[in-house]
């Protein structure tokens, strides 16, 4: 399963990508919304792990653009600053799961695996 990790905390994004790779995922990290959208338009990804606070745009805006153009891409929200209202909005927009940082890698991997089974 090919996953795009989008988080402006570069060290965290790289560590998360490596930990998911160890669990068999094909993972690419990017660090802002524009880069995420460009990669999604140029390559096929099965899922996106998306932070809500990005330097160039709001993660919810990124999610809305993904939903409009790539409705089959699974989206998992991973945020250190999200409120329950933010998570509710994300679920209404089609997020498959929402986690607060730091999320347990086993729960994140399980969520991604469950998504793969649903696809």
Biopython code that builds the backbone (N, CA, C, O; Angstrom):
import numpy as np
from Bio.PDB.StructureBuilder import StructureBuilder

atoms = [
    (1, "UNK", "N", (0.858, -1.177, 0.000)),
    (1, "UNK", "CA", (0.000, 0.000, 0.000)),
    (1, "UNK", "C", (0.897, 1.231, 0.000)),
    (1, "UNK", "O", (1.804, 1.344, 0.824)),
    (2, "UNK", "N", (0.645, 2.141, -0.914)),
    (2, "UNK", "CA", (1.461, 3.343, -1.070)),
    (2, "UNK", "C", (0.836, 4.500, -0.289)),
    (2, "UNK", "O", (-0.319, 4.865, -0.510)),
    (3, "UNK", "N", (1.626, 5.069, 0.630)),
    (3, "UNK", "CA", (1.136, 6.087, 1.556)),
    (3, "UNK", "C", (1.956, 7.367, 1.412)),
    (3, "UNK", "O", (3.179, 7.319, 1.277)),
    (4, "UNK", "N", (1.272, 8.507, 1.444)),
    (4, "UNK", "CA", (1.909, 9.819, 1.483)),
    (4, "UNK", "C", (1.740, 10.372, 2.888)),
    (4, "UNK", "O", (0.615, 10.512, 3.369)),
    (5, "UNK", "N", (2.856, 10.690, 3.556)),
    (5, "UNK", "CA", (2.824, 11.303, 4.883)),
    (5, "UNK", "C", (3.060, 12.794, 4.694)),
    (5, "UNK", "O", (4.064, 13.199, 4.107)),
    (6, "UNK", "N", (2.126, 13.619, 5.196)),
    (6, "UNK", "CA", (2.195, 15.071, 5.037)),
    (6, "UNK", "C", (2.261, 15.711, 6.419)),
    (6, "UNK", "O", (1.278, 15.727, 7.159)),
    (7, "UNK", "N", (3.441, 16.240, 6.755)),
    (7, "UNK", "CA", (3.629, 16.878, 8.057)),
    (7, "UNK", "C", (4.781, 17.854, 7.960)),
    (7, "UNK", "O", (5.837, 17.516, 7.425)),
    (8, "UNK", "N", (4.591, 19.080, 8.478)),
    (8, "UNK", "CA", (5.650, 20.080, 8.412)),
    (8, "UNK", "C", (6.777, 19.805, 9.408)),
    (8, "UNK", "O", (7.860, 20.377, 9.284)),
    (9, "UNK", "N", (6.541, 18.947, 10.381)),
    (9, "UNK", "CA", (7.613, 18.530, 11.291)),
    (9, "UNK", "C", (8.414, 17.459, 10.563)),
    (9, "UNK", "O", (8.083, 16.275, 10.623)),
    (10, "UNK", "N", (9.473, 17.885, 9.875)),
    (10, "UNK", "CA", (10.190, 17.000, 8.973)),
    (10, "UNK", "C", (10.754, 15.764, 9.664)),
    (10, "UNK", "O", (10.685, 14.662, 9.119)),
    (11, "UNK", "N", (11.300, 15.939, 10.838)),
    (11, "UNK", "CA", (11.864, 14.783, 11.549)),
    (11, "UNK", "C", (10.761, 13.770, 11.856)),
    (11, "UNK", "O", (10.944, 12.570, 11.654)),
    (12, "UNK", "N", (9.624, 14.253, 12.341)),
    (12, "UNK", "CA", (8.506, 13.369, 12.653)),
    (12, "UNK", "C", (8.010, 12.659, 11.400)),
    (12, "UNK", "O", (7.742, 11.458, 11.430)),
    (13, "UNK", "N", (7.886, 13.394, 10.302)),
    (13, "UNK", "CA", (7.409, 12.792, 9.051)),
    (13, "UNK", "C", (8.356, 11.691, 8.581)),
    (13, "UNK", "O", (7.911, 10.635, 8.131)),
    (14, "UNK", "N", (9.643, 11.935, 8.684)),
    (14, "UNK", "CA", (10.625, 10.924, 8.249)),
    (14, "UNK", "C", (10.605, 9.698, 9.158)),
    (14, "UNK", "O", (10.667, 8.565, 8.683)),
    (15, "UNK", "N", (10.517, 9.932, 10.468)),
    (15, "UNK", "CA", (10.462, 8.806, 11.409)),
    (15, "UNK", "C", (9.193, 7.991, 11.190)),
    (15, "UNK", "O", (9.242, 6.761, 11.165)),
    (16, "UNK", "N", (8.069, 8.661, 11.032)),
    (16, "UNK", "CA", (6.809, 7.974, 10.773)),
    (16, "UNK", "C", (6.898, 7.158, 9.485)),
    (16, "UNK", "O", (6.454, 6.011, 9.435)),
    (17, "UNK", "N", (7.473, 7.760, 8.450)),
    (17, "UNK", "CA", (7.638, 7.049, 7.180)),
    (17, "UNK", "C", (8.492, 5.790, 7.368)),
    (17, "UNK", "O", (8.146, 4.726, 6.856)),
    (18, "UNK", "N", (9.587, 5.907, 8.089)),
    (18, "UNK", "CA", (10.463, 4.749, 8.315)),
    (18, "UNK", "C", (9.753, 3.662, 9.125)),
    (18, "UNK", "O", (9.885, 2.475, 8.830)),
    (19, "UNK", "N", (9.010, 4.069, 10.134)),
    (19, "UNK", "CA", (8.304, 3.083, 10.963)),
    (19, "UNK", "C", (7.204, 2.380, 10.169)),
    (19, "UNK", "O", (6.963, 1.190, 10.367)),
    (20, "UNK", "N", (6.545, 3.098, 9.283)),
    (20, "UNK", "CA", (5.539, 2.456, 8.430)),
    (20, "UNK", "C", (6.195, 1.550, 7.394)),
    (20, "UNK", "O", (5.658, 0.493, 7.064)),
    (21, "UNK", "N", (7.352, 1.961, 6.882)),
    (21, "UNK", "CA", (8.085, 1.112, 5.928)),
    (21, "UNK", "C", (8.448, -0.219, 6.565)),
    (21, "UNK", "O", (8.379, -1.264, 5.917)),
    (22, "UNK", "N", (8.838, -0.182, 7.837)),
    (22, "UNK", "CA", (9.179, -1.411, 8.549)),
    (22, "UNK", "C", (7.978, -2.352, 8.659)),
    (22, "UNK", "O", (8.146, -3.553, 8.870)),
    (23, "UNK", "N", (6.790, -1.815, 8.519)),
    (23, "UNK", "CA", (5.566, -2.613, 8.578)),
    (23, "UNK", "C", (5.028, -2.953, 7.189)),
    (23, "UNK", "O", (3.899, -3.426, 7.050)),
    (24, "UNK", "N", (5.840, -2.709, 6.172)),
    (24, "UNK", "CA", (5.493, -3.158, 4.830)),
    (24, "UNK", "C", (4.826, -2.142, 3.919)),
    (24, "UNK", "O", (4.427, -2.480, 2.805)),
    (25, "UNK", "N", (4.699, -0.909, 4.374)),
    (25, "UNK", "CA", (4.099, 0.125, 3.538)),
    (25, "UNK", "C", (5.157, 0.789, 2.670)),
    (25, "UNK", "O", (6.326, 0.857, 3.047)),
    (26, "UNK", "N", (4.745, 1.277, 1.512)),
    (26, "UNK", "CA", (5.590, 2.078, 0.625)),
    (26, "UNK", "C", (5.239, 3.532, 0.949)),
    (26, "UNK", "O", (4.141, 3.987, 0.631)),
    (27, "UNK", "N", (6.168, 4.267, 1.583)),
    (27, "UNK", "CA", (5.837, 5.571, 2.156)),
    (27, "UNK", "C", (6.727, 6.678, 1.606)),
    (27, "UNK", "O", (7.937, 6.507, 1.455)),
    (28, "UNK", "N", (6.107, 7.812, 1.311)),
    (28, "UNK", "CA", (6.811, 9.016, 0.874)),
    (28, "UNK", "C", (6.424, 10.159, 1.807)),
    (28, "UNK", "O", (5.236, 10.448, 1.953)),
    (29, "UNK", "N", (7.403, 10.824, 2.446)),
    (29, "UNK", "CA", (7.073, 11.999, 3.260)),
    (29, "UNK", "C", (7.194, 13.293, 2.460)),
    (29, "UNK", "O", (8.091, 13.439, 1.630)),
    (30, "UNK", "N", (6.283, 14.229, 2.717)),
    (30, "UNK", "CA", (6.371, 15.600, 2.210)),
    (30, "UNK", "C", (6.024, 16.531, 3.362)),
    (30, "UNK", "O", (5.469, 16.097, 4.371)),
    (31, "UNK", "N", (6.354, 17.821, 3.211)),
    (31, "UNK", "CA", (6.338, 18.699, 4.371)),
    (31, "UNK", "C", (5.413, 19.912, 4.264)),
    (31, "UNK", "O", (5.439, 20.785, 5.131)),
    (32, "UNK", "N", (4.602, 19.973, 3.216)),
    (32, "UNK", "CA", (3.633, 21.071, 3.096)),
    (32, "UNK", "C", (2.495, 20.638, 2.169)),
    (32, "UNK", "O", (2.591, 19.634, 1.463)),
    (33, "UNK", "N", (1.425, 21.420, 2.192)),
    (33, "UNK", "CA", (0.238, 21.082, 1.426)),
    (33, "UNK", "C", (0.443, 21.089, -0.078)),
    (33, "UNK", "O", (-0.036, 20.198, -0.779)),
    (34, "UNK", "N", (1.160, 22.103, -0.581)),
    (34, "UNK", "CA", (1.383, 22.192, -2.028)),
    (34, "UNK", "C", (2.167, 20.991, -2.541)),
    (34, "UNK", "O", (1.846, 20.443, -3.595)),
    (35, "UNK", "N", (3.187, 20.583, -1.806)),
    (35, "UNK", "CA", (3.971, 19.403, -2.206)),
    (35, "UNK", "C", (3.109, 18.151, -2.179)),
    (35, "UNK", "O", (3.228, 17.291, -3.052)),
    (36, "UNK", "N", (2.245, 18.049, -1.182)),
    (36, "UNK", "CA", (1.356, 16.893, -1.092)),
    (36, "UNK", "C", (0.441, 16.822, -2.309)),
    (36, "UNK", "O", (0.305, 15.770, -2.932)),
    (37, "UNK", "N", (-0.185, 17.947, -2.642)),
    (37, "UNK", "CA", (-1.104, 17.953, -3.785)),
    (37, "UNK", "C", (-0.376, 17.677, -5.093)),
    (37, "UNK", "O", (-0.900, 16.981, -5.962)),
    (38, "UNK", "N", (0.829, 18.217, -5.237)),
    (38, "UNK", "CA", (1.611, 17.955, -6.448)),
    (38, "UNK", "C", (1.958, 16.470, -6.566)),
    (38, "UNK", "O", (1.844, 15.896, -7.649)),
    (39, "UNK", "N", (2.375, 15.847, -5.471)),
    (39, "UNK", "CA", (2.708, 14.417, -5.511)),
    (39, "UNK", "C", (1.467, 13.586, -5.816)),
    (39, "UNK", "O", (1.528, 12.624, -6.582)),
    (40, "UNK", "N", (0.348, 13.959, -5.217)),
    (40, "UNK", "CA", (-0.888, 13.216, -5.452)),
    (40, "UNK", "C", (-1.358, 13.329, -6.900)),
    (40, "UNK", "O", (-1.963, 12.396, -7.428)),
    (41, "UNK", "N", (-1.088, 14.451, -7.539)),
    (41, "UNK", "CA", (-1.478, 14.618, -8.945)),
    (41, "UNK", "C", (-0.529, 13.884, -9.873)),
    (41, "UNK", "O", (-0.914, 13.504, -10.979)),
    (42, "UNK", "N", (0.721, 13.678, -9.435)),
    (42, "UNK", "CA", (1.705, 13.044, -10.289)),
    (42, "UNK", "C", (1.863, 11.552, -10.087)),
    (42, "UNK", "O", (2.390, 10.863, -10.960)),
    (43, "UNK", "N", (1.414, 11.041, -8.950)),
    (43, "UNK", "CA", (1.596, 9.626, -8.623)),
    (43, "UNK", "C", (0.316, 9.076, -8.004)),
    (43, "UNK", "O", (-0.525, 9.822, -7.500)),
    (44, "UNK", "N", (0.192, 7.768, -8.054)),
    (44, "UNK", "CA", (-0.940, 7.121, -7.377)),
    (44, "UNK", "C", (-0.547, 6.797, -5.939)),
    (44, "UNK", "O", (0.495, 6.188, -5.697)),
    (45, "UNK", "N", (-1.382, 7.205, -4.990)),
    (45, "UNK", "CA", (-1.236, 6.830, -3.593)),
    (45, "UNK", "C", (-2.548, 6.219, -3.134)),
    (45, "UNK", "O", (-3.627, 6.657, -3.533)),
    (46, "UNK", "N", (-2.440, 5.200, -2.288)),
    (46, "UNK", "CA", (-3.632, 4.574, -1.725)),
    (46, "UNK", "C", (-4.156, 5.336, -0.528)),
    (46, "UNK", "O", (-5.356, 5.338, -0.253)),
    (47, "UNK", "N", (-3.241, 5.989, 0.187)),
    (47, "UNK", "CA", (-3.638, 6.686, 1.396)),
    (47, "UNK", "C", (-2.738, 7.861, 1.715)),
    (47, "UNK", "O", (-1.620, 7.969, 1.212)),
    (48, "UNK", "N", (-3.257, 8.751, 2.577)),
    (48, "UNK", "CA", (-2.531, 9.941, 3.016)),
    (48, "UNK", "C", (-2.664, 10.034, 4.533)),
    (48, "UNK", "O", (-3.765, 9.960, 5.080)),
    (49, "UNK", "N", (-1.526, 10.199, 5.200)),
    (49, "UNK", "CA", (-1.525, 10.541, 6.621)),
    (49, "UNK", "C", (-1.257, 12.041, 6.653)),
    (49, "UNK", "O", (-0.184, 12.494, 6.252)),
    (50, "UNK", "N", (-2.238, 12.814, 7.131)),
    (50, "UNK", "CA", (-2.248, 14.262, 6.948)),
    (50, "UNK", "C", (-2.308, 15.017, 8.270)),
    (50, "UNK", "O", (-3.193, 14.779, 9.092)),
    (51, "UNK", "N", (-1.360, 15.926, 8.465)),
    (51, "UNK", "CA", (-1.388, 16.845, 9.593)),
    (51, "UNK", "C", (-2.334, 17.991, 9.234)),
    (51, "UNK", "O", (-2.513, 18.306, 8.057)),
    (52, "UNK", "N", (-2.926, 18.601, 10.231)),
    (52, "UNK", "CA", (-3.847, 19.711, 9.957)),
    (52, "UNK", "C", (-3.159, 21.069, 9.945)),
    (52, "UNK", "O", (-3.678, 22.009, 9.342)),
    (53, "UNK", "N", (-2.026, 21.196, 10.584)),
    (53, "UNK", "CA", (-1.307, 22.478, 10.592)),
    (53, "UNK", "C", (-0.099, 22.362, 9.677)),
    (53, "UNK", "O", (0.887, 21.697, 9.998)),
    (54, "UNK", "N", (-0.196, 23.012, 8.552)),
    (54, "UNK", "CA", (0.878, 23.007, 7.562)),
    (54, "UNK", "C", (1.295, 24.450, 7.306)),
    (54, "UNK", "O", (0.498, 25.364, 7.517)),
    (55, "UNK", "N", (2.523, 24.673, 6.856)),
    (55, "UNK", "CA", (3.007, 26.048, 6.728)),
    (55, "UNK", "C", (2.345, 26.862, 5.625)),
    (55, "UNK", "O", (2.277, 28.087, 5.722)),
    (56, "UNK", "N", (1.859, 26.207, 4.587)),
    (56, "UNK", "CA", (1.345, 26.950, 3.439)),
    (56, "UNK", "C", (-0.170, 26.928, 3.309)),
    (56, "UNK", "O", (-0.742, 27.794, 2.648)),
    (57, "UNK", "N", (-0.826, 25.961, 3.923)),
    (57, "UNK", "CA", (-2.280, 25.882, 3.855)),
    (57, "UNK", "C", (-2.791, 24.992, 4.979)),
    (57, "UNK", "O", (-2.046, 24.196, 5.551)),
    (58, "UNK", "N", (-4.054, 25.138, 5.278)),
    (58, "UNK", "CA", (-4.698, 24.353, 6.315)),
    (58, "UNK", "C", (-4.882, 22.918, 5.827)),
    (58, "UNK", "O", (-5.227, 22.691, 4.668)),
    (59, "UNK", "N", (-4.652, 21.958, 6.709)),
    (59, "UNK", "CA", (-4.807, 20.557, 6.341)),
    (59, "UNK", "C", (-6.214, 20.214, 5.871)),
    (59, "UNK", "O", (-6.390, 19.343, 5.020)),
    (60, "UNK", "N", (-7.214, 20.893, 6.422)),
    (60, "UNK", "CA", (-8.591, 20.645, 5.972)),
    (60, "UNK", "C", (-8.757, 21.079, 4.522)),
    (60, "UNK", "O", (-9.481, 20.433, 3.764)),
    (61, "UNK", "N", (-8.095, 22.170, 4.124)),
    (61, "UNK", "CA", (-8.133, 22.594, 2.716)),
    (61, "UNK", "C", (-7.475, 21.536, 1.827)),
    (61, "UNK", "O", (-7.974, 21.229, 0.745)),
    (62, "UNK", "N", (-6.361, 20.988, 2.287)),
    (62, "UNK", "CA", (-5.685, 19.924, 1.535)),
    (62, "UNK", "C", (-6.624, 18.735, 1.388)),
    (62, "UNK", "O", (-6.769, 18.168, 0.305)),
    (63, "UNK", "N", (-7.252, 18.372, 2.486)),
    (63, "UNK", "CA", (-8.180, 17.242, 2.460)),
    (63, "UNK", "C", (-9.333, 17.476, 1.482)),
    (63, "UNK", "O", (-9.706, 16.573, 0.732)),
    (64, "UNK", "N", (-9.891, 18.678, 1.490)),
    (64, "UNK", "CA", (-10.993, 18.998, 0.575)),
    (64, "UNK", "C", (-10.549, 18.855, -0.880)),
    (64, "UNK", "O", (-11.296, 18.326, -1.703)),
    (65, "UNK", "N", (-9.346, 19.319, -1.203)),
    (65, "UNK", "CA", (-8.858, 19.202, -2.579)),
    (65, "UNK", "C", (-8.610, 17.752, -2.962)),
    (65, "UNK", "O", (-8.871, 17.350, -4.096)),
    (66, "UNK", "N", (-8.102, 16.962, -2.012)),
    (66, "UNK", "CA", (-7.910, 15.533, -2.284)),
    (66, "UNK", "C", (-9.269, 14.888, -2.554)),
    (66, "UNK", "O", (-9.417, 14.146, -3.526)),
    (67, "UNK", "N", (-10.242, 15.157, -1.721)),
    (67, "UNK", "CA", (-11.573, 14.575, -1.864)),
    (67, "UNK", "C", (-12.197, 14.934, -3.208)),
    (67, "UNK", "O", (-12.818, 14.086, -3.850)),
    (68, "UNK", "N", (-12.035, 16.196, -3.643)),
    (68, "UNK", "CA", (-12.629, 16.636, -4.910)),
    (68, "UNK", "C", (-12.034, 15.921, -6.108)),
    (68, "UNK", "O", (-12.750, 15.548, -7.037)),
    (69, "UNK", "N", (-10.716, 15.729, -6.083)),
    (69, "UNK", "CA", (-10.031, 15.198, -7.269)),
    (69, "UNK", "C", (-9.698, 13.716, -7.180)),
    (69, "UNK", "O", (-9.551, 13.052, -8.206)),
    (70, "UNK", "N", (-9.580, 13.195, -5.973)),
    (70, "UNK", "CA", (-9.190, 11.797, -5.775)),
    (70, "UNK", "C", (-10.036, 11.184, -4.663)),
    (70, "UNK", "O", (-9.516, 10.889, -3.587)),
    (71, "UNK", "N", (-11.313, 10.990, -4.903)),
    (71, "UNK", "CA", (-12.207, 10.540, -3.825)),
    (71, "UNK", "C", (-11.889, 9.158, -3.263)),
    (71, "UNK", "O", (-12.336, 8.829, -2.164)),
    (72, "UNK", "N", (-11.132, 8.349, -3.986)),
    (72, "UNK", "CA", (-10.822, 6.999, -3.511)),
    (72, "UNK", "C", (-9.600, 6.939, -2.603)),
    (72, "UNK", "O", (-9.340, 5.898, -2.000)),
    (73, "UNK", "N", (-8.853, 8.019, -2.491)),
    (73, "UNK", "CA", (-7.673, 8.035, -1.629)),
    (73, "UNK", "C", (-8.136, 8.065, -0.172)),
    (73, "UNK", "O", (-8.940, 8.912, 0.217)),
    (74, "UNK", "N", (-7.622, 7.139, 0.617)),
    (74, "UNK", "CA", (-7.964, 7.093, 2.040)),
    (74, "UNK", "C", (-7.160, 8.153, 2.787)),
    (74, "UNK", "O", (-5.970, 8.332, 2.524)),
    (75, "UNK", "N", (-7.806, 8.854, 3.715)),
    (75, "UNK", "CA", (-7.139, 9.917, 4.462)),
    (75, "UNK", "C", (-7.229, 9.632, 5.955)),
    (75, "UNK", "O", (-8.307, 9.384, 6.496)),
    (76, "UNK", "N", (-6.068, 9.673, 6.607)),
    (76, "UNK", "CA", (-5.971, 9.560, 8.056)),
    (76, "UNK", "C", (-5.407, 10.876, 8.566)),
    (76, "UNK", "O", (-4.375, 11.342, 8.083)),
    (77, "UNK", "N", (-6.074, 11.469, 9.530)),
    (77, "UNK", "CA", (-5.609, 12.719, 10.118)),
    (77, "UNK", "C", (-4.730, 12.392, 11.325)),
    (77, "UNK", "O", (-5.092, 11.562, 12.160)),
    (78, "UNK", "N", (-3.577, 13.049, 11.406)),
    (78, "UNK", "CA", (-2.649, 12.897, 12.531)),
    (78, "UNK", "C", (-2.225, 14.302, 12.932)),
    (78, "UNK", "O", (-1.440, 14.942, 12.231)),
    (79, "UNK", "N", (-2.744, 14.784, 14.063)),
    (79, "UNK", "CA", (-2.512, 16.176, 14.432)),
    (79, "UNK", "C", (-2.191, 16.329, 15.912)),
    (79, "UNK", "O", (-2.732, 15.623, 16.763)),
    (80, "UNK", "N", (-1.312, 17.252, 16.190)),
    (80, "UNK", "CA", (-0.975, 17.558, 17.571)),
    (80, "UNK", "C", (-1.805, 18.681, 18.151)),
    (80, "UNK", "O", (-1.754, 18.930, 19.356)),
    (81, "UNK", "N", (-2.569, 19.363, 17.314)),
    (81, "UNK", "CA", (-3.298, 20.549, 17.764)),
    (81, "UNK", "C", (-4.790, 20.508, 17.459)),
    (81, "UNK", "O", (-5.499, 21.471, 17.751)),
    (82, "UNK", "N", (-5.272, 19.443, 16.894)),
    (82, "UNK", "CA", (-6.677, 19.378, 16.486)),
    (82, "UNK", "C", (-7.607, 19.310, 17.693)),
    (82, "UNK", "O", (-7.289, 18.710, 18.720)),
    (83, "UNK", "N", (-8.747, 19.933, 17.536)),
    (83, "UNK", "CA", (-9.808, 19.831, 18.533)),
    (83, "UNK", "C", (-10.771, 18.728, 18.094)),
    (83, "UNK", "O", (-10.685, 18.222, 16.975)),
    (84, "UNK", "N", (-11.666, 18.374, 18.969)),
    (84, "UNK", "CA", (-12.686, 17.390, 18.590)),
    (84, "UNK", "C", (-13.559, 17.935, 17.455)),
    (84, "UNK", "O", (-14.019, 17.178, 16.601)),
    (85, "UNK", "N", (-13.782, 19.244, 17.454)),
    (85, "UNK", "CA", (-14.528, 19.869, 16.351)),
    (85, "UNK", "C", (-13.779, 19.689, 15.024)),
    (85, "UNK", "O", (-14.391, 19.390, 13.999)),
    (86, "UNK", "N", (-12.442, 19.873, 15.050)),
    (86, "UNK", "CA", (-11.636, 19.647, 13.841)),
    (86, "UNK", "C", (-11.792, 18.207, 13.357)),
    (86, "UNK", "O", (-12.001, 17.963, 12.169)),
    (87, "UNK", "N", (-11.688, 17.261, 14.285)),
    (87, "UNK", "CA", (-11.809, 15.852, 13.915)),
    (87, "UNK", "C", (-13.208, 15.542, 13.374)),
    (87, "UNK", "O", (-13.351, 14.757, 12.437)),
    (88, "UNK", "N", (-14.227, 16.153, 13.959)),
    (88, "UNK", "CA", (-15.591, 15.949, 13.471)),
    (88, "UNK", "C", (-15.712, 16.455, 12.032)),
    (88, "UNK", "O", (-16.306, 15.793, 11.181)),
    (89, "UNK", "N", (-15.145, 17.632, 11.770)),
    (89, "UNK", "CA", (-15.147, 18.188, 10.410)),
    (89, "UNK", "C", (-14.435, 17.242, 9.451)),
    (89, "UNK", "O", (-14.918, 16.989, 8.347)),
    (90, "UNK", "N", (-13.296, 16.726, 9.870)),
    (90, "UNK", "CA", (-12.532, 15.811, 9.013)),
    (90, "UNK", "C", (-13.315, 14.538, 8.725)),
    (90, "UNK", "O", (-13.322, 14.057, 7.592)),
    (91, "UNK", "N", (-13.968, 13.997, 9.729)),
    (91, "UNK", "CA", (-14.771, 12.791, 9.507)),
    (91, "UNK", "C", (-15.933, 13.085, 8.555)),
    (91, "UNK", "O", (-16.271, 12.256, 7.711)),
    (92, "UNK", "N", (-16.542, 14.268, 8.692)),
    (92, "UNK", "CA", (-17.629, 14.641, 7.788)),
    (92, "UNK", "C", (-17.134, 14.779, 6.351)),
    (92, "UNK", "O", (-17.882, 14.527, 5.406)),
    (93, "UNK", "N", (-15.880, 15.177, 6.192)),
    (93, "UNK", "CA", (-15.296, 15.309, 4.854)),
    (93, "UNK", "C", (-14.770, 13.974, 4.321)),
    (93, "UNK", "O", (-14.301, 13.897, 3.185)),
    (94, "UNK", "N", (-14.848, 12.932, 5.136)),
    (94, "UNK", "CA", (-14.473, 11.612, 4.649)),
    (94, "UNK", "C", (-13.193, 11.033, 5.202)),
    (94, "UNK", "O", (-12.704, 10.033, 4.676)),
    (95, "UNK", "N", (-12.629, 11.624, 6.246)),
    (95, "UNK", "CA", (-11.435, 11.014, 6.849)),
    (95, "UNK", "C", (-11.806, 9.648, 7.397)),
    (95, "UNK", "O", (-12.842, 9.481, 8.041)),
    (96, "UNK", "N", (-10.961, 8.692, 7.139)),
    (96, "UNK", "CA", (-11.223, 7.333, 7.600)),
    (96, "UNK", "C", (-10.908, 7.168, 9.082)),
    (96, "UNK", "O", (-11.504, 6.327, 9.756)),
    (97, "UNK", "N", (-9.967, 7.974, 9.596)),
    (97, "UNK", "CA", (-9.596, 7.915, 11.011)),
    (97, "UNK", "C", (-8.899, 9.214, 11.382)),
    (97, "UNK", "O", (-8.325, 9.894, 10.531)),
    (98, "UNK", "N", (-8.960, 9.549, 12.668)),
    (98, "UNK", "CA", (-8.296, 10.742, 13.194)),
    (98, "UNK", "C", (-7.547, 10.369, 14.460)),
    (98, "UNK", "O", (-8.101, 9.720, 15.348)),
    (99, "UNK", "N", (-6.282, 10.780, 14.543)),
    (99, "UNK", "CA", (-5.446, 10.496, 15.698)),
    (99, "UNK", "C", (-4.787, 11.774, 16.194)),
    (99, "UNK", "O", (-4.452, 12.661, 15.409)),
    (100, "UNK", "N", (-4.605, 11.854, 17.517)),
    (100, "UNK", "CA", (-3.796, 12.915, 18.109)),
    (100, "UNK", "C", (-2.346, 12.437, 18.133)),
    (100, "UNK", "O", (-2.080, 11.251, 18.322)),
    (101, "UNK", "N", (-1.412, 13.368, 17.940)),
    (101, "UNK", "CA", (0.005, 13.055, 18.104)),
    (101, "UNK", "C", (0.320, 12.999, 19.586)),
    (101, "UNK", "O", (-0.255, 13.778, 20.347)),
    (102, "UNK", "N", (1.169, 12.154, 20.019)),
    (102, "UNK", "CA", (1.778, 11.069, 19.236)),
    (102, "UNK", "C", (0.839, 9.867, 19.189)),
    (102, "UNK", "O", (0.345, 9.418, 20.224)),
    (103, "UNK", "N", (0.601, 9.362, 18.017)),
    (103, "UNK", "CA", (-0.237, 8.175, 17.863)),
    (103, "UNK", "C", (0.639, 6.935, 17.967)),
    (103, "UNK", "O", (1.821, 6.956, 17.623)),
    (104, "UNK", "N", (0.044, 5.873, 18.440)),
    (104, "UNK", "CA", (0.764, 4.602, 18.484)),
    (104, "UNK", "C", (0.887, 4.080, 17.061)),
    (104, "UNK", "O", (-0.101, 4.009, 16.328)),
    (105, "UNK", "N", (2.092, 3.718, 16.678)),
    (105, "UNK", "CA", (2.335, 3.246, 15.314)),
    (105, "UNK", "C", (1.512, 1.987, 15.020)),
    (105, "UNK", "O", (1.087, 1.771, 13.885)),
    (106, "UNK", "N", (1.293, 1.166, 16.037)),
    (106, "UNK", "CA", (0.498, -0.046, 15.810)),
    (106, "UNK", "C", (-0.948, 0.303, 15.446)),
    (106, "UNK", "O", (-1.547, -0.353, 14.593)),
    (107, "UNK", "N", (-1.512, 1.339, 16.091)),
    (107, "UNK", "CA", (-2.881, 1.752, 15.774)),
    (107, "UNK", "C", (-2.963, 2.375, 14.387)),
    (107, "UNK", "O", (-3.908, 2.121, 13.640)),
    (108, "UNK", "N", (-1.971, 3.189, 14.047)),
    (108, "UNK", "CA", (-1.944, 3.813, 12.728)),
    (108, "UNK", "C", (-1.794, 2.750, 11.640)),
    (108, "UNK", "O", (-2.502, 2.781, 10.633)),
    (109, "UNK", "N", (-0.870, 1.812, 11.849)),
    (109, "UNK", "CA", (-0.667, 0.737, 10.869)),
    (109, "UNK", "C", (-1.924, -0.124, 10.740)),
    (109, "UNK", "O", (-2.289, -0.534, 9.638)),
    (110, "UNK", "N", (-2.578, -0.394, 11.858)),
    (110, "UNK", "CA", (-3.806, -1.187, 11.814)),
    (110, "UNK", "C", (-4.886, -0.448, 11.029)),
    (110, "UNK", "O", (-5.595, -1.050, 10.223)),
    (111, "UNK", "N", (-5.006, 0.851, 11.266)),
    (111, "UNK", "CA", (-5.997, 1.640, 10.533)),
    (111, "UNK", "C", (-5.709, 1.594, 9.033)),
    (111, "UNK", "O", (-6.628, 1.435, 8.229)),
    (112, "UNK", "N", (-4.451, 1.731, 8.658)),
    (112, "UNK", "CA", (-4.094, 1.683, 7.243)),
    (112, "UNK", "C", (-4.346, 0.299, 6.651)),
    (112, "UNK", "O", (-4.790, 0.185, 5.509)),
    (113, "UNK", "N", (-4.069, -0.734, 7.409)),
    (113, "UNK", "CA", (-4.317, -2.098, 6.950)),
    (113, "UNK", "C", (-5.805, -2.342, 6.792)),
    (113, "UNK", "O", (-6.239, -2.971, 5.827)),
    (114, "UNK", "N", (-6.593, -1.842, 7.747)),
    (114, "UNK", "CA", (-8.054, -1.984, 7.631)),
    (114, "UNK", "C", (-8.559, -1.285, 6.386)),
    (114, "UNK", "O", (-9.462, -1.782, 5.713)),
    (115, "UNK", "N", (-7.973, -0.119, 6.072)),
    (115, "UNK", "CA", (-8.380, 0.615, 4.861)),
    (115, "UNK", "C", (-8.073, -0.220, 3.632)),
    (115, "UNK", "O", (-8.871, -0.288, 2.698)),
    (116, "UNK", "N", (-6.901, -0.860, 3.641)),
    (116, "UNK", "CA", (-6.505, -1.656, 2.485)),
    (116, "UNK", "C", (-7.506, -2.790, 2.264)),
    (116, "UNK", "O", (-7.854, -3.097, 1.124)),
    (117, "UNK", "N", (-7.966, -3.410, 3.345)),
    (117, "UNK", "CA", (-8.934, -4.497, 3.230)),
    (117, "UNK", "C", (-10.260, -4.002, 2.673)),
    (117, "UNK", "O", (-10.956, -4.743, 1.979)),
    (118, "UNK", "N", (-10.623, -2.735, 2.973)),
    (118, "UNK", "CA", (-11.893, -2.184, 2.498)),
    (118, "UNK", "C", (-11.841, -1.799, 1.035)),
    (118, "UNK", "O", (-12.873, -1.759, 0.366)),
    (119, "UNK", "N", (-10.652, -1.515, 0.531)),
    (119, "UNK", "CA", (-10.512, -1.014, -0.847)),
    (119, "UNK", "C", (-10.941, -2.040, -1.873)),
    (119, "UNK", "O", (-10.884, -1.774, -3.074)),
]
sb = StructureBuilder()
sb.init_structure("model")
sb.init_model(0)
sb.init_chain("A")
sb.init_seg("    ")
for serial, (resi, resn, name, xyz) in enumerate(atoms, 1):
    if name == "N":
        sb.init_residue(resn, " ", resi, " ")
    sb.init_atom(name, np.array(xyz, "f"), 0.0, 1.0, " ", f" {name:<3s}", serial, name[0])
structure = sb.get_structure()
